[in-house]
Amino acid sequence: MALAHVLGVPRIGPNRELKFAQEAFWRGEIDEAALRDVASGIRQANWRRQHAAGLDFVTVGDFAFYDQMLNHVALLGCAPARFGFGEKLGLAEYFQLARGNDACPAMEMTKWFDTNYHYLVPEFKPDTQFSLGTAWLFDEVAEAQTAGFEAKPVLIGPLSFLWLGKEKTPGFDRLDLLDRLLPAYAQILARLKAQGVQWVQIDEPILALDLPAAWRAAFERAYHALNGAGVKLLLASYFGPLRENLLVALKLPVAGVHVDCVRGGEELAQVIDWLPATKVLSAGVIDGRNIWKTDLDAVFGRFEGLHLRLADRLWLAPSCSLLHVPVSLAGETGLDPELQNWLAFADEKIAALATLKTAFNAGRQTAAAALSDNARALSVRRASPRVHDAAVGARLEALTPAHATRNRPFTLRQSLQRERFRLPAFPTTTIGSFPQTLEIRSARARFRKGDISEADYTAAMQREIGHAVERQEALGLDVLVHGEAERNDMVEYFGEQLAGFAFSQNGWVQSYGSRCVKPPIIYGDVSRPHPMTVGWTRYAQSLTDKPMKGMLTGPVTMLQWSFVRDDQPRATTALQIALAIRDEVVDLEAAGIGIIQIDEPAYREGLPLRKADWPAYLDWASRAFRISASGVDDATQIHTHMCYSEFNDILPAIAAMDADVITIETSRSDMELLRGFGEFSYPNEIGPGVYDIHSPRVPDAADMTRLLEKAAQVIPPDRLWVNPDCGLKTRGWAETETALANMVAAARGLRSDARFA
């Protein structure tokens, strides 16, 4: 009989209960016991849903108060020594690692592979030690067992844990820590065995990457060392095909292997050929990254013969953890019923697994009704007239190379722009958003509910814009923004005004910590029916003589941070969005806005995991950005923003975007990320972030001056801008004004420094 399980589920709760409890705890409104009660309730509900659906295990260890990698830092007793914490962290110390404190900036944060989830980056030095730290995992296993569930704990594997970390000592190779790390993993597995655990899922997602030979060779050594622990290990890889790592994975001394049959489905025949006769194959047959219903008939047809061959050695699963999709469609009353019937969130994916398990084990007829409903929904979607727009298709067909090219090269544009704006050296600006206060959120909520008129809402937002402009002028910033008071989210706000997008009411997914996003759903061809930001930006510019930036989200980020239709290439959808953004850019310029920022924080995130696949992606992604930006005069300055990613390996492609100014997040890495731009001789202007907006810690002017001096060592000072790492919507006004005042003081100090004259 085929078994069914999940690699992980959303941990935020159906109504973001964890987010609200976390933030209440940080504000001191609830104590640790209350936060832990909320967490336990979420875990128990998740386990009950898995059990009720007929899954053969409940997954334990997929819960985290902030991040799964941070959980492993706590579990392995390897918190960065700079914090001065011991091996066993309390919850308050755990959160300080993620958020920083008065003495230490937070741990670096970056994207989890090619997703929009952010993880905390472990810090490694030659003297890093590992030992059993927090007992939270073992407590959660006991909690599940006490509730009567068969627990399958999940761990990040030792090689992935090291790979995803970062050396903090020059010349040191973190792989050298493996032999020191493995005994800690063995202790964890031994303790789980003592608790009666039969199976442990051990995730090694780096098997979907291009790995150096030394790292590939280390897998055999590592897993032979762990093989004696006495528990059965299910080695899980996901997010892509294994390729040259396939035999490495299948030959390891583990009891089973999970493979991603959605993104790596072309390898299935090879996997079957090389799968040892005693090993379990966990087949990731349902997309854990997107929200469209799976074609269950196709899965059944594809795996029916394999089930006959493997029997109970075939496990059915999503391709990866369901962390990346919303919890449930149950509360979605606002979606169009036809569209909603095309979708599957986490609960619906678990139900689809249950349907497949029934069909495989008891015969297709026993699941006939569910399979028929699934097939009907897919057929309706394929035939729906709302999906395709002939005018959008014709516009794509008419694109030429000229649509993706500015009129003059950057050096000539730079002269025109400097003459137009006459900014000082080290010009100061922000990334776009200012604090989303309770008053702003309340006004938006009341407007959405119909409690206030559009005129009243517009007046309320204009007051907030006026406040933001007034505060920026008082602080002495050089290039202003309107503050984005009217925007709920940098993608959702635009998607709500574009054709081809739909929105859930409660389709939240975790981005990091307590930060949740509600990705739009791109179901059809995209176009812009009307201007989206022009009125707000024009109003803001009318309040000041200083340059006002128009603020837009770029096509690649709109794509990456949405649930994207799976019935056409992603490149085609990106070009459709690019044309819509281009229309907005042209209208902003016509309204007198001379500086326009097209944010692309997800540009690096969209990069395929394998280098062989990079050129095709970078070609269409760069083209999409240039199409969005190239409809304006050369004296109009185009900015872009990127954050929380490693850029050095794609710098030629970033340069090919040809933005006049790029702002990037660099403070958490102490300007380390900027070094690559200097070595590459990045040709355009650049604003390295000088303080971390995700931390409540407010650096002083000296801190920022030090970072700017480091930046000026690798980038010519006359091409440097001064700005925070990211937008300021999550911060309060008091800390925002203090930090920006320090930032302006740092910039002014450098202007008067003879070294940079």
Secondary structure, 3 states (H helix, E strand, C coil): CCEECCCCCCCCCCCCHHHHHHHHHHCCCCCHHHHHHHHHHHHHHHHHHHHHCCCCCEEECCCCCCCHHHHHHHHCCCCCHHHCCCCCCCHHHHHHHHHCCCCCCCCCEEECCCCCCEEECCEECCCCCCCCCCCHHHHHHHHHHHCCCCEEEEEECHHHHHHCCEECCCCCCHHHHHHHHHHHHHHHHHHHHHCCCCEEEEECHHHHCCCCHHHHHHHHHHHHHHHHHCCEEEEECCCCCCHHHHHHHHCCCCCEEEEECCCCHHHHHHHHHHCCCCCEEEEEEECCCCCECCCHHHHHHHHHHHHHHHHHHEEEEECCCHHHCCCCCCCCCCCCHHHHCCECCHHHHHHHHHHHHHHHHHCHHHHHHHHHHHHHHHHHHHHCCCCCCHHHHHHHHCCCHHHHCCCCCHHHHHHHHHHHHCCCCCCECCCCECCCCHHHHHHHHHHHHCCCCHHHHHHHHHHHHHHHHHHHHHHCCCCECCECCCCCCCCHHHHCCCEEEECCCCCCEEEECCEEECCCEEEEEEECCCCCCHHHHHHHHCCCCCCEEEEEECHHHHHHCCEECCCCCHHHHHHHHHHHHHHHHHHHHHCCCCEEEEECCCCCCCCCCCHHHHHHHHHHHHHHHHHHHCCCCCCCEEEEEECCCCCHHHHHHHHHHCCCEEEECCCCCCCHHHHHHHHHCCCCEEEEECCCCCCCCCCCHHHHHHHHHHHHHHCCHHHECEECCCCCCCCCHHHHHHHHHHHHHHHHHHHCCHHHC
